Amino acid sequence: MDVDPNEIVTVELSWDNDDGPTTYTRDLTRRQLGYLLLQVDDMAADTETEREAIA
């Protein structure tokens, strides 16, 4: 099965803030989505490292 890295996918992003939850959607290519997920994974690893340093 081939995956087209230029295929457009819709991603829904949401987070909580002082005014309540905020949600919006963005159209990305699969390539952009892959890059975004790698960044989120790196951020999670950095957060875990910082938590371990505090403990």
All heavy atoms as atom14 arrays in JSON, in Angstrom:
{
  "sequence": "MDVDPNEIVTVELSWDNDDGPTTYTRDLTRRQLGYLLLQVDDMAADTETEREAIA",
  "atom14_mask": [
    [1, 1, 1, 1, 1, 1, 1, 1, 0, 0, 0, 0, 0, 0],
    [1, 1, 1, 1, 1, 1, 1, 1, 0, 0, 0, 0, 0, 0],
    [1, 1, 1, 1, 1, 1, 1, 0, 0, 0, 0, 0, 0, 0],
    [1, 1, 1, 1, 1, 1, 1, 1, 0, 0, 0, 0, 0, 0],
    [1, 1, 1, 1, 1, 1, 1, 0, 0, 0, 0, 0, 0, 0],
    [1, 1, 1, 1, 1, 1, 1, 1, 0, 0, 0, 0, 0, 0],
    [1, 1, 1, 1, 1, 1, 1, 1, 1, 0, 0, 0, 0, 0],
    [1, 1, 1, 1, 1, 1, 1, 1, 0, 0, 0, 0, 0, 0],
    [1, 1, 1, 1, 1, 1, 1, 0, 0, 0, 0, 0, 0, 0],
    [1, 1, 1, 1, 1, 1, 1, 0, 0, 0, 0, 0, 0, 0],
    [1, 1, 1, 1, 1, 1, 1, 0, 0, 0, 0, 0, 0, 0],
    [1, 1, 1, 1, 1, 1, 1, 1, 1, 0, 0, 0, 0, 0],
    [1, 1, 1, 1, 1, 1, 1, 1, 0, 0, 0, 0, 0, 0],
    [1, 1, 1, 1, 1, 1, 0, 0, 0, 0, 0, 0, 0, 0],
    [1, 1, 1, 1, 1, 1, 1, 1, 1, 1, 1, 1, 1, 1],
    [1, 1, 1, 1, 1, 1, 1, 1, 0, 0, 0, 0, 0, 0],
    [1, 1, 1, 1, 1, 1, 1, 1, 0, 0, 0, 0, 0, 0],
    [1, 1, 1, 1, 1, 1, 1, 1, 0, 0, 0, 0, 0, 0],
    [1, 1, 1, 1, 1, 1, 1, 1, 0, 0, 0, 0, 0, 0],
    [1, 1, 1, 1, 0, 0, 0, 0, 0, 0, 0, 0, 0, 0],
    [1, 1, 1, 1, 1, 1, 1, 0, 0, 0, 0, 0, 0, 0],
    [1, 1, 1, 1, 1, 1, 1, 0, 0, 0, 0, 0, 0, 0],
    [1, 1, 1, 1, 1, 1, 1, 0, 0, 0, 0, 0, 0, 0],
    [1, 1, 1, 1, 1, 1, 1, 1, 1, 1, 1, 1, 0, 0],
    [1, 1, 1, 1, 1, 1, 1, 0, 0, 0, 0, 0, 0, 0],
    [1, 1, 1, 1, 1, 1, 1, 1, 1, 1, 1, 0, 0, 0],
    [1, 1, 1, 1, 1, 1, 1, 1, 0, 0, 0, 0, 0, 0],
    [1, 1, 1, 1, 1, 1, 1, 1, 0, 0, 0, 0, 0, 0],
    [1, 1, 1, 1, 1, 1, 1, 0, 0, 0, 0, 0, 0, 0],
    [1, 1, 1, 1, 1, 1, 1, 1, 1, 1, 1, 0, 0, 0],
    [1, 1, 1, 1, 1, 1, 1, 1, 1, 1, 1, 0, 0, 0],
    [1, 1, 1, 1, 1, 1, 1, 1, 1, 0, 0, 0, 0, 0],
    [1, 1, 1, 1, 1, 1, 1, 1, 0, 0, 0, 0, 0, 0],
    [1, 1, 1, 1, 0, 0, 0, 0, 0, 0, 0, 0, 0, 0],
    [1, 1, 1, 1, 1, 1, 1, 1, 1, 1, 1, 1, 0, 0],
    [1, 1, 1, 1, 1, 1, 1, 1, 0, 0, 0, 0, 0, 0],
    [1, 1, 1, 1, 1, 1, 1, 1, 0, 0, 0, 0, 0, 0],
    [1, 1, 1, 1, 1, 1, 1, 1, 0, 0, 0, 0, 0, 0],
    [1, 1, 1, 1, 1, 1, 1, 1, 1, 0, 0, 0, 0, 0],
    [1, 1, 1, 1, 1, 1, 1, 0, 0, 0, 0, 0, 0, 0],
    [1, 1, 1, 1, 1, 1, 1, 1, 0, 0, 0, 0, 0, 0],
    [1, 1, 1, 1, 1, 1, 1, 1, 0, 0, 0, 0, 0, 0],
    [1, 1, 1, 1, 1, 1, 1, 1, 0, 0, 0, 0, 0, 0],
    [1, 1, 1, 1, 1, 0, 0, 0, 0, 0, 0, 0, 0, 0],
    [1, 1, 1, 1, 1, 0, 0, 0, 0, 0, 0, 0, 0, 0],
    [1, 1, 1, 1, 1, 1, 1, 1, 0, 0, 0, 0, 0, 0],
    [1, 1, 1, 1, 1, 1, 1, 0, 0, 0, 0, 0, 0, 0],
    [1, 1, 1, 1, 1, 1, 1, 1, 1, 0, 0, 0, 0, 0],
    [1, 1, 1, 1, 1, 1, 1, 0, 0, 0, 0, 0, 0, 0],
    [1, 1, 1, 1, 1, 1, 1, 1, 1, 0, 0, 0, 0, 0],
    [1, 1, 1, 1, 1, 1, 1, 1, 1, 1, 1, 0, 0, 0],
    [1, 1, 1, 1, 1, 1, 1, 1, 1, 0, 0, 0, 0, 0],
    [1, 1, 1, 1, 1, 0, 0, 0, 0, 0, 0, 0, 0, 0],
    [1, 1, 1, 1, 1, 1, 1, 1, 0, 0, 0, 0, 0, 0],
    [1, 1, 1, 1, 1, 0, 0, 0, 0, 0, 0, 0, 0, 0]
  ],
  "atom14_positions": [
    [[0.83, -1.17, 0.0], [0.0, 0.0, 0.0], [0.89, 1.25, 0.0], [1.72, 1.43, 0.88], [-0.9, -0.01, 1.23], [-1.81, 1.15, 1.34], [-2.91, 0.9, 2.75], [-3.27, 2.57, 3.12], [0.0, 0.0, 0.0], [0.0, 0.0, 0.0], [0.0, 0.0, 0.0], [0.0, 0.0, 0.0], [0.0, 0.0, 0.0], [0.0, 0.0, 0.0]],
    [[0.72, 2.09, -0.99], [1.49, 3.32, -1.08], [0.74, 4.46, -0.41], [-0.46, 4.6, -0.55], [1.7, 3.69, -2.54], [3.1, 3.38, -3.03], [3.95, 3.05, -2.2], [3.32, 3.48, -4.25], [0.0, 0.0, 0.0], [0.0, 0.0, 0.0], [0.0, 0.0, 0.0], [0.0, 0.0, 0.0], [0.0, 0.0, 0.0], [0.0, 0.0, 0.0]],
    [[1.48, 5.27, 0.32], [0.91, 6.46, 0.94], [1.5, 7.67, 0.24], [2.72, 7.81, 0.15], [1.24, 6.5, 2.45], [0.75, 7.8, 3.07], [0.65, 5.31, 3.17], [0.0, 0.0, 0.0], [0.0, 0.0, 0.0], [0.0, 0.0, 0.0], [0.0, 0.0, 0.0], [0.0, 0.0, 0.0], [0.0, 0.0, 0.0], [0.0, 0.0, 0.0]],
    [[0.65, 8.52, -0.27], [1.08, 9.73, -0.97], [1.43, 10.8, 0.07], [0.54, 11.28, 0.77], [-0.02, 10.21, -1.9], [0.35, 11.47, -2.67], [1.49, 11.94, -2.54], [-0.52, 11.98, -3.39], [0.0, 0.0, 0.0], [0.0, 0.0, 0.0], [0.0, 0.0, 0.0], [0.0, 0.0, 0.0], [0.0, 0.0, 0.0], [0.0, 0.0, 0.0]],
    [[2.71, 11.2, 0.18], [3.08, 12.19, 1.18], [2.49, 13.57, 0.89], [2.49, 14.43, 1.77], [4.61, 12.22, 1.13], [4.96, 11.68, -0.21], [3.85, 10.73, -0.59], [0.0, 0.0, 0.0], [0.0, 0.0, 0.0], [0.0, 0.0, 0.0], [0.0, 0.0, 0.0], [0.0, 0.0, 0.0], [0.0, 0.0, 0.0], [0.0, 0.0, 0.0]],
    [[1.98, 13.78, -0.3], [1.39, 15.07, -0.65], [-0.13, 15.08, -0.53], [-0.77, 16.09, -0.83], [1.81, 15.48, -2.06], [3.3, 15.7, -2.14], [3.88, 16.34, -1.28], [3.93, 15.15, -3.14], [0.0, 0.0, 0.0], [0.0, 0.0, 0.0], [0.0, 0.0, 0.0], [0.0, 0.0, 0.0], [0.0, 0.0, 0.0], [0.0, 0.0, 0.0]],
    [[-0.71, 13.95, -0.09], [-2.15, 13.89, 0.13], [-2.53, 14.85, 1.25], [-1.85, 14.96, 2.27], [-2.57, 12.48, 0.5], [-4.05, 12.34, 0.76], [-4.42, 10.93, 1.2], [-3.55, 10.05, 1.3], [-5.61, 10.72, 1.44], [0.0, 0.0, 0.0], [0.0, 0.0, 0.0], [0.0, 0.0, 0.0], [0.0, 0.0, 0.0], [0.0, 0.0, 0.0]],
    [[-3.63, 15.55, 1.08], [-4.11, 16.5, 2.08], [-4.98, 15.76, 3.1], [-5.86, 15.0, 2.74], [-4.94, 17.62, 1.42], [-4.12, 18.36, 0.37], [-5.48, 18.59, 2.47], [-2.95, 19.14, 0.9], [0.0, 0.0, 0.0], [0.0, 0.0, 0.0], [0.0, 0.0, 0.0], [0.0, 0.0, 0.0], [0.0, 0.0, 0.0], [0.0, 0.0, 0.0]],
    [[-4.68, 16.0, 4.37], [-5.49, 15.46, 5.47], [-5.92, 16.63, 6.35], [-5.25, 17.65, 6.4], [-4.72, 14.41, 6.3], [-4.4, 13.19, 5.46], [-3.45, 14.99, 6.88], [0.0, 0.0, 0.0], [0.0, 0.0, 0.0], [0.0, 0.0, 0.0], [0.0, 0.0, 0.0], [0.0, 0.0, 0.0], [0.0, 0.0, 0.0], [0.0, 0.0, 0.0]],
    [[-7.03, 16.48, 7.02], [-7.52, 17.52, 7.93], [-7.21, 17.09, 9.35], [-7.52, 15.97, 9.76], [-9.03, 17.73, 7.74], [-9.28, 18.09, 6.39], [-9.54, 18.82, 8.66], [0.0, 0.0, 0.0], [0.0, 0.0, 0.0], [0.0, 0.0, 0.0], [0.0, 0.0, 0.0], [0.0, 0.0, 0.0], [0.0, 0.0, 0.0], [0.0, 0.0, 0.0]],
    [[-6.6, 18.0, 10.1], [-6.2, 17.72, 11.48], [-6.96, 18.68, 12.38], [-7.02, 19.88, 12.12], [-4.68, 17.92, 11.65], [-4.26, 17.72, 13.08], [-3.92, 16.99, 10.73], [0.0, 0.0, 0.0], [0.0, 0.0, 0.0], [0.0, 0.0, 0.0], [0.0, 0.0, 0.0], [0.0, 0.0, 0.0], [0.0, 0.0, 0.0], [0.0, 0.0, 0.0]],
    [[-7.54, 18.14, 13.45], [-8.22, 18.97, 14.43], [-7.31, 19.13, 15.63], [-6.86, 18.14, 16.22], [-9.53, 18.33, 14.85], [-10.3, 19.18, 15.85], [-11.64, 18.58, 16.21], [-12.58, 18.75, 15.42], [-11.71, 17.91, 17.25], [0.0, 0.0, 0.0], [0.0, 0.0, 0.0], [0.0, 0.0, 0.0], [0.0, 0.0, 0.0], [0.0, 0.0, 0.0]],
    [[-7.02, 20.36, 15.99], [-6.16, 20.67, 17.13], [-7.0, 21.31, 18.22], [-7.87, 22.13, 17.93], [-5.05, 21.63, 16.71], [-4.2, 21.18, 15.52], [-3.35, 22.32, 15.01], [-3.33, 20.01, 15.92], [0.0, 0.0, 0.0], [0.0, 0.0, 0.0], [0.0, 0.0, 0.0], [0.0, 0.0, 0.0], [0.0, 0.0, 0.0], [0.0, 0.0, 0.0]],
    [[-6.75, 20.94, 19.47], [-7.5, 21.54, 20.56], [-6.65, 21.59, 21.82], [-5.72, 20.8, 21.99], [-8.79, 20.78, 20.83], [-8.51, 19.48, 21.27], [0.0, 0.0, 0.0], [0.0, 0.0, 0.0], [0.0, 0.0, 0.0], [0.0, 0.0, 0.0], [0.0, 0.0, 0.0], [0.0, 0.0, 0.0], [0.0, 0.0, 0.0], [0.0, 0.0, 0.0]],
    [[-6.94, 22.54, 22.66], [-6.27, 22.69, 23.94], [-7.16, 23.48, 24.87], [-8.07, 24.16, 24.45], [-4.9, 23.35, 23.78], [-4.95, 24.76, 23.29], [-5.01, 25.88, 24.04], [-4.99, 25.19, 21.94], [-5.08, 26.99, 23.24], [-5.07, 26.59, 21.93], [-4.96, 24.55, 20.71], [-5.13, 27.35, 20.78], [-5.02, 25.3, 19.55], [-5.09, 26.68, 19.6]],
    [[-6.88, 23.38, 26.16], [-7.63, 24.12, 27.17], [-6.86, 25.39, 27.52], [-5.64, 25.4, 27.62], [-7.81, 23.3, 28.44], [-8.76, 22.14, 28.24], [-9.65, 22.24, 27.38], [-8.6, 21.12, 28.93], [0.0, 0.0, 0.0], [0.0, 0.0, 0.0], [0.0, 0.0, 0.0], [0.0, 0.0, 0.0], [0.0, 0.0, 0.0], [0.0, 0.0, 0.0]],
    [[-7.6, 26.48, 27.71], [-7.01, 27.72, 28.18], [-7.97, 28.37, 29.17], [-8.99, 27.8, 29.52], [-6.66, 28.65, 27.0], [-7.85, 28.97, 26.13], [-8.96, 29.09, 26.61], [-7.63, 29.1, 24.84], [0.0, 0.0, 0.0], [0.0, 0.0, 0.0], [0.0, 0.0, 0.0], [0.0, 0.0, 0.0], [0.0, 0.0, 0.0], [0.0, 0.0, 0.0]],
    [[-7.67, 29.56, 29.61], [-8.49, 30.23, 30.64], [-9.93, 30.47, 30.18], [-10.85, 30.5, 31.0], [-7.86, 31.56, 31.04], [-6.53, 31.37, 31.75], [-6.31, 30.27, 32.3], [-5.72, 32.32, 31.74], [0.0, 0.0, 0.0], [0.0, 0.0, 0.0], [0.0, 0.0, 0.0], [0.0, 0.0, 0.0], [0.0, 0.0, 0.0], [0.0, 0.0, 0.0]],
    [[-10.15, 30.67, 28.9], [-11.49, 30.93, 28.37], [-12.24, 29.66, 28.0], [-13.31, 29.72, 27.42], [-11.39, 31.83, 27.13], [-10.77, 33.18, 27.44], [-10.97, 33.67, 28.57], [-10.07, 33.72, 26.57], [0.0, 0.0, 0.0], [0.0, 0.0, 0.0], [0.0, 0.0, 0.0], [0.0, 0.0, 0.0], [0.0, 0.0, 0.0], [0.0, 0.0, 0.0]],
    [[-11.67, 28.5, 28.3], [-12.29, 27.23, 27.94], [-11.53, 26.6, 26.79], [-10.51, 27.11, 26.33], [0.0, 0.0, 0.0], [0.0, 0.0, 0.0], [0.0, 0.0, 0.0], [0.0, 0.0, 0.0], [0.0, 0.0, 0.0], [0.0, 0.0, 0.0], [0.0, 0.0, 0.0], [0.0, 0.0, 0.0], [0.0, 0.0, 0.0], [0.0, 0.0, 0.0]],
    [[-12.01, 25.47, 26.32], [-11.29, 24.76, 25.26], [-11.31, 25.53, 23.94], [-12.3, 26.19, 23.61], [-12.03, 23.43, 25.15], [-13.32, 23.62, 25.83], [-13.18, 24.77, 26.78], [0.0, 0.0, 0.0], [0.0, 0.0, 0.0], [0.0, 0.0, 0.0], [0.0, 0.0, 0.0], [0.0, 0.0, 0.0], [0.0, 0.0, 0.0], [0.0, 0.0, 0.0]],
    [[-10.22, 25.45, 23.22], [-10.1, 26.05, 21.9], [-9.84, 24.93, 20.9], [-8.96, 24.09, 21.13], [-8.94, 27.06, 21.85], [-9.2, 28.08, 22.8], [-8.8, 27.68, 20.48], [0.0, 0.0, 0.0], [0.0, 0.0, 0.0], [0.0, 0.0, 0.0], [0.0, 0.0, 0.0], [0.0, 0.0, 0.0], [0.0, 0.0, 0.0], [0.0, 0.0, 0.0]],
    [[-10.59, 24.9, 19.83], [-10.43, 23.87, 18.81], [-10.45, 24.52, 17.44], [-11.22, 25.44, 17.19], [-11.58, 22.84, 18.89], [-11.59, 22.27, 20.2], [-11.43, 21.74, 17.86], [0.0, 0.0, 0.0], [0.0, 0.0, 0.0], [0.0, 0.0, 0.0], [0.0, 0.0, 0.0], [0.0, 0.0, 0.0], [0.0, 0.0, 0.0], [0.0, 0.0, 0.0]],
    [[-9.57, 24.05, 16.57], [-9.62, 24.49, 15.18], [-9.05, 23.38, 14.3], [-8.39, 22.47, 14.77], [-8.9, 25.82, 14.96], [-7.41, 25.8, 15.16], [-6.55, 25.66, 14.08], [-6.86, 25.96, 16.42], [-5.18, 25.66, 14.25], [-5.49, 25.97, 16.59], [-4.66, 25.82, 15.5], [-3.31, 25.83, 15.67], [0.0, 0.0, 0.0], [0.0, 0.0, 0.0]],
    [[-9.31, 23.46, 13.03], [-8.84, 22.46, 12.08], [-7.88, 23.11, 11.09], [-7.99, 24.3, 10.79], [-9.99, 21.79, 11.32], [-10.71, 22.79, 10.6], [-10.93, 21.06, 12.26], [0.0, 0.0, 0.0], [0.0, 0.0, 0.0], [0.0, 0.0, 0.0], [0.0, 0.0, 0.0], [0.0, 0.0, 0.0], [0.0, 0.0, 0.0], [0.0, 0.0, 0.0]],
    [[-6.98, 22.29, 10.57], [-6.03, 22.73, 9.55], [-5.88, 21.61, 8.53], [-5.88, 20.43, 8.89], [-4.65, 23.02, 10.15], [-4.61, 24.23, 11.05], [-4.79, 25.5, 10.23], [-4.62, 26.68, 11.02], [-5.61, 27.42, 11.47], [-6.84, 27.09, 11.24], [-5.38, 28.5, 12.18], [0.0, 0.0, 0.0], [0.0, 0.0, 0.0], [0.0, 0.0, 0.0]],
    [[-5.72, 21.99, 7.29], [-5.41, 21.03, 6.24], [-3.89, 20.98, 6.08], [-3.24, 22.02, 5.95], [-6.05, 21.43, 4.91], [-7.55, 21.29, 4.92], [-8.06, 20.48, 5.72], [-8.22, 21.95, 4.13], [0.0, 0.0, 0.0], [0.0, 0.0, 0.0], [0.0, 0.0, 0.0], [0.0, 0.0, 0.0], [0.0, 0.0, 0.0], [0.0, 0.0, 0.0]],
    [[-3.34, 19.78, 6.15], [-1.9, 19.56, 6.03], [-1.66, 18.44, 5.04], [-2.53, 17.59, 4.83], [-1.29, 19.14, 7.37], [-1.5, 20.01, 8.59], [-1.01, 19.27, 9.83], [-0.75, 21.3, 8.43], [0.0, 0.0, 0.0], [0.0, 0.0, 0.0], [0.0, 0.0, 0.0], [0.0, 0.0, 0.0], [0.0, 0.0, 0.0], [0.0, 0.0, 0.0]],
    [[-0.45, 18.39, 4.49], [-0.08, 17.21, 3.73], [0.35, 16.14, 4.72], [0.68, 16.44, 5.88], [1.08, 17.49, 2.75], [2.24, 17.82, 3.51], [0.74, 18.61, 1.77], [0.0, 0.0, 0.0], [0.0, 0.0, 0.0], [0.0, 0.0, 0.0], [0.0, 0.0, 0.0], [0.0, 0.0, 0.0], [0.0, 0.0, 0.0], [0.0, 0.0, 0.0]],
    [[0.34, 14.91, 4.29], [0.8, 13.83, 5.17], [2.26, 14.07, 5.58], [2.65, 13.75, 6.69], [0.66, 12.48, 4.49], [-0.77, 12.01, 4.41], [-0.83, 10.59, 3.86], [-2.18, 10.11, 3.82], [-2.79, 9.51, 4.84], [-2.15, 9.31, 5.95], [-4.03, 9.1, 4.71], [0.0, 0.0, 0.0], [0.0, 0.0, 0.0], [0.0, 0.0, 0.0]],
    [[3.06, 14.64, 4.69], [4.46, 14.95, 5.0], [4.53, 15.96, 6.14], [5.29, 15.8, 7.09], [5.17, 15.49, 3.76], [6.63, 15.86, 4.02], [7.32, 16.32, 2.75], [7.46, 15.18, 1.86], [7.07, 15.18, 0.58], [6.52, 16.24, 0.05], [7.23, 14.11, -0.16], [0.0, 0.0, 0.0], [0.0, 0.0, 0.0], [0.0, 0.0, 0.0]],
    [[3.72, 17.02, 6.06], [3.7, 18.03, 7.12], [3.22, 17.43, 8.43], [3.74, 17.76, 9.51], [2.8, 19.2, 6.73], [3.35, 20.06, 5.61], [2.32, 21.06, 5.12], [1.15, 20.74, 4.93], [2.77, 22.29, 4.92], [0.0, 0.0, 0.0], [0.0, 0.0, 0.0], [0.0, 0.0, 0.0], [0.0, 0.0, 0.0], [0.0, 0.0, 0.0]],
    [[2.21, 16.57, 8.36], [1.7, 15.92, 9.57], [2.78, 15.06, 10.21], [2.95, 15.09, 11.43], [0.47, 15.07, 9.24], [-0.13, 14.28, 10.39], [-0.54, 15.21, 11.53], [-1.31, 13.46, 9.9], [0.0, 0.0, 0.0], [0.0, 0.0, 0.0], [0.0, 0.0, 0.0], [0.0, 0.0, 0.0], [0.0, 0.0, 0.0], [0.0, 0.0, 0.0]],
    [[3.53, 14.33, 9.4], [4.62, 13.52, 9.94], [5.66, 14.37, 10.65], [6.12, 14.04, 11.74], [0.0, 0.0, 0.0], [0.0, 0.0, 0.0], [0.0, 0.0, 0.0], [0.0, 0.0, 0.0], [0.0, 0.0, 0.0], [0.0, 0.0, 0.0], [0.0, 0.0, 0.0], [0.0, 0.0, 0.0], [0.0, 0.0, 0.0], [0.0, 0.0, 0.0]],
    [[6.01, 15.51, 10.05], [6.97, 16.43, 10.66], [6.42, 16.98, 11.97], [7.13, 17.05, 12.97], [7.29, 17.56, 9.68], [8.28, 18.54, 10.2], [9.62, 18.18, 10.4], [7.91, 19.84, 10.51], [10.53, 19.09, 10.9], [8.82, 20.75, 11.01], [10.14, 20.37, 11.19], [11.04, 21.27, 11.69], [0.0, 0.0, 0.0], [0.0, 0.0, 0.0]],
    [[5.14, 17.35, 11.97], [4.51, 17.87, 13.18], [4.52, 16.82, 14.3], [4.84, 17.13, 15.46], [3.07, 18.3, 12.88], [2.24, 18.8, 14.05], [2.84, 20.05, 14.67], [0.81, 19.06, 13.6], [0.0, 0.0, 0.0], [0.0, 0.0, 0.0], [0.0, 0.0, 0.0], [0.0, 0.0, 0.0], [0.0, 0.0, 0.0], [0.0, 0.0, 0.0]],
    [[4.21, 15.57, 13.98], [4.2, 14.51, 14.99], [5.6, 14.26, 15.55], [5.75, 13.99, 16.75], [3.61, 13.23, 14.41], [2.11, 13.31, 14.1], [1.66, 12.04, 13.38], [1.3, 13.55, 15.35], [0.0, 0.0, 0.0], [0.0, 0.0, 0.0], [0.0, 0.0, 0.0], [0.0, 0.0, 0.0], [0.0, 0.0, 0.0], [0.0, 0.0, 0.0]],
    [[6.62, 14.38, 14.71], [8.0, 14.24, 15.2], [8.35, 15.36, 16.18], [8.99, 15.12, 17.21], [8.99, 14.25, 14.04], [9.04, 12.98, 13.19], [9.95, 13.19, 11.99], [9.5, 11.79, 14.01], [0.0, 0.0, 0.0], [0.0, 0.0, 0.0], [0.0, 0.0, 0.0], [0.0, 0.0, 0.0], [0.0, 0.0, 0.0], [0.0, 0.0, 0.0]],
    [[7.9, 16.57, 15.91], [8.14, 17.69, 16.81], [7.44, 17.47, 18.15], [8.01, 17.72, 19.22], [7.66, 19.0, 16.2], [8.55, 19.5, 15.09], [8.04, 20.81, 14.53], [6.85, 20.97, 14.28], [8.95, 21.74, 14.34], [0.0, 0.0, 0.0], [0.0, 0.0, 0.0], [0.0, 0.0, 0.0], [0.0, 0.0, 0.0], [0.0, 0.0, 0.0]],
    [[6.2, 17.0, 18.11], [5.46, 16.74, 19.35], [6.15, 15.64, 20.15], [6.28, 15.72, 21.37], [3.99, 16.38, 19.04], [3.27, 15.86, 20.27], [3.27, 17.58, 18.45], [0.0, 0.0, 0.0], [0.0, 0.0, 0.0], [0.0, 0.0, 0.0], [0.0, 0.0, 0.0], [0.0, 0.0, 0.0], [0.0, 0.0, 0.0], [0.0, 0.0, 0.0]],
    [[6.62, 14.61, 19.47], [7.33, 13.52, 20.14], [8.6, 14.03, 20.81], [8.9, 13.67, 21.95], [7.65, 12.41, 19.14], [8.17, 11.17, 19.81], [7.51, 10.68, 20.76], [9.24, 10.68, 19.4], [0.0, 0.0, 0.0], [0.0, 0.0, 0.0], [0.0, 0.0, 0.0], [0.0, 0.0, 0.0], [0.0, 0.0, 0.0], [0.0, 0.0, 0.0]],
    [[9.35, 14.9, 20.12], [10.55, 15.48, 20.71], [10.22, 16.33, 21.93], [10.93, 16.3, 22.94], [11.3, 16.34, 19.68], [11.99, 15.51, 18.62], [12.15, 14.28, 18.81], [12.37, 16.1, 17.58], [0.0, 0.0, 0.0], [0.0, 0.0, 0.0], [0.0, 0.0, 0.0], [0.0, 0.0, 0.0], [0.0, 0.0, 0.0], [0.0, 0.0, 0.0]],
    [[9.13, 17.1, 21.85], [8.72, 17.93, 22.97], [8.35, 17.06, 24.17], [8.67, 17.4, 25.32], [7.54, 18.82, 22.57], [7.93, 19.93, 21.63], [6.58, 20.85, 20.85], [5.36, 21.0, 22.1], [0.0, 0.0, 0.0], [0.0, 0.0, 0.0], [0.0, 0.0, 0.0], [0.0, 0.0, 0.0], [0.0, 0.0, 0.0], [0.0, 0.0, 0.0]],
    [[7.68, 15.95, 23.92], [7.3, 15.04, 25.01], [8.55, 14.44, 25.66], [8.62, 14.32, 26.89], [6.39, 13.94, 24.48], [0.0, 0.0, 0.0], [0.0, 0.0, 0.0], [0.0, 0.0, 0.0], [0.0, 0.0, 0.0], [0.0, 0.0, 0.0], [0.0, 0.0, 0.0], [0.0, 0.0, 0.0], [0.0, 0.0, 0.0], [0.0, 0.0, 0.0]],
    [[9.54, 14.09, 24.86], [10.78, 13.53, 25.4], [11.5, 14.57, 26.24], [12.03, 14.26, 27.32], [11.68, 13.04, 24.27], [0.0, 0.0, 0.0], [0.0, 0.0, 0.0], [0.0, 0.0, 0.0], [0.0, 0.0, 0.0], [0.0, 0.0, 0.0], [0.0, 0.0, 0.0], [0.0, 0.0, 0.0], [0.0, 0.0, 0.0], [0.0, 0.0, 0.0]],
    [[11.53, 15.82, 25.78], [12.17, 16.9, 26.56], [11.45, 17.11, 27.89], [12.09, 17.3, 28.92], [12.17, 18.21, 25.76], [13.11, 18.18, 24.57], [13.96, 17.26, 24.49], [12.97, 19.07, 23.7], [0.0, 0.0, 0.0], [0.0, 0.0, 0.0], [0.0, 0.0, 0.0], [0.0, 0.0, 0.0], [0.0, 0.0, 0.0], [0.0, 0.0, 0.0]],
    [[10.12, 17.06, 27.86], [9.34, 17.23, 29.08], [9.64, 16.11, 30.07], [9.82, 16.36, 31.26], [7.84, 17.26, 28.76], [7.58, 18.35, 27.88], [7.0, 17.4, 30.02], [0.0, 0.0, 0.0], [0.0, 0.0, 0.0], [0.0, 0.0, 0.0], [0.0, 0.0, 0.0], [0.0, 0.0, 0.0], [0.0, 0.0, 0.0], [0.0, 0.0, 0.0]],
    [[9.72, 14.88, 29.57], [10.01, 13.74, 30.44], [11.4, 13.88, 31.05], [11.6, 13.62, 32.25], [9.9, 12.43, 29.66], [10.07, 11.2, 30.51], [9.0, 11.04, 31.57], [7.87, 11.53, 31.37], [9.29, 10.45, 32.62], [0.0, 0.0, 0.0], [0.0, 0.0, 0.0], [0.0, 0.0, 0.0], [0.0, 0.0, 0.0], [0.0, 0.0, 0.0]],
    [[12.37, 14.31, 30.27], [13.73, 14.51, 30.78], [13.74, 15.58, 31.87], [14.41, 15.41, 32.9], [14.67, 14.92, 29.62], [14.65, 13.9, 28.62], [16.08, 15.15, 30.1], [0.0, 0.0, 0.0], [0.0, 0.0, 0.0], [0.0, 0.0, 0.0], [0.0, 0.0, 0.0], [0.0, 0.0, 0.0], [0.0, 0.0, 0.0], [0.0, 0.0, 0.0]],
    [[13.01, 16.66, 31.66], [12.96, 17.72, 32.67], [12.29, 17.24, 33.95], [12.73, 17.58, 35.05], [12.22, 18.94, 32.11], [13.0, 19.67, 31.04], [12.23, 20.82, 30.41], [11.19, 21.22, 30.96], [12.67, 21.3, 29.36], [0.0, 0.0, 0.0], [0.0, 0.0, 0.0], [0.0, 0.0, 0.0], [0.0, 0.0, 0.0], [0.0, 0.0, 0.0]],
    [[11.24, 16.44, 33.82], [10.56, 15.91, 35.01], [11.47, 14.99, 35.81], [11.46, 14.99, 37.03], [9.29, 15.16, 34.61], [8.17, 16.08, 34.2], [6.92, 15.32, 33.89], [5.87, 16.24, 33.5], [4.8, 15.88, 32.84], [4.61, 14.63, 32.5], [3.89, 16.77, 32.52], [0.0, 0.0, 0.0], [0.0, 0.0, 0.0], [0.0, 0.0, 0.0]],
    [[12.26, 14.18, 35.09], [13.17, 13.28, 35.78], [14.27, 14.06, 36.5], [14.71, 13.67, 37.57], [13.8, 12.3, 34.78], [12.81, 11.27, 34.27], [13.37, 10.42, 33.15], [14.52, 10.67, 32.7], [12.67, 9.5, 32.72], [0.0, 0.0, 0.0], [0.0, 0.0, 0.0], [0.0, 0.0, 0.0], [0.0, 0.0, 0.0], [0.0, 0.0, 0.0]],
    [[14.7, 15.17, 35.92], [15.75, 15.99, 36.54], [15.25, 16.66, 37.82], [16.01, 16.85, 38.76], [16.23, 17.06, 35.55], [0.0, 0.0, 0.0], [0.0, 0.0, 0.0], [0.0, 0.0, 0.0], [0.0, 0.0, 0.0], [0.0, 0.0, 0.0], [0.0, 0.0, 0.0], [0.0, 0.0, 0.0], [0.0, 0.0, 0.0], [0.0, 0.0, 0.0]],
    [[13.96, 16.99, 37.84], [13.37, 17.64, 39.02], [13.18, 16.64, 40.15], [13.35, 16.96, 41.32], [12.02, 18.31, 38.65], [12.28, 19.49, 37.72], [11.28, 18.76, 39.89], [11.01, 20.09, 37.14], [0.0, 0.0, 0.0], [0.0, 0.0, 0.0], [0.0, 0.0, 0.0], [0.0, 0.0, 0.0], [0.0, 0.0, 0.0], [0.0, 0.0, 0.0]],
    [[12.83, 15.41, 39.8], [12.52, 14.4, 40.81], [13.71, 13.93, 41.59], [14.8, 14.17, 41.52], [11.89, 13.17, 40.15], [0.0, 0.0, 0.0], [0.0, 0.0, 0.0], [0.0, 0.0, 0.0], [0.0, 0.0, 0.0], [0.0, 0.0, 0.0], [0.0, 0.0, 0.0], [0.0, 0.0, 0.0], [0.0, 0.0, 0.0], [0.0, 0.0, 0.0]]
  ]
}
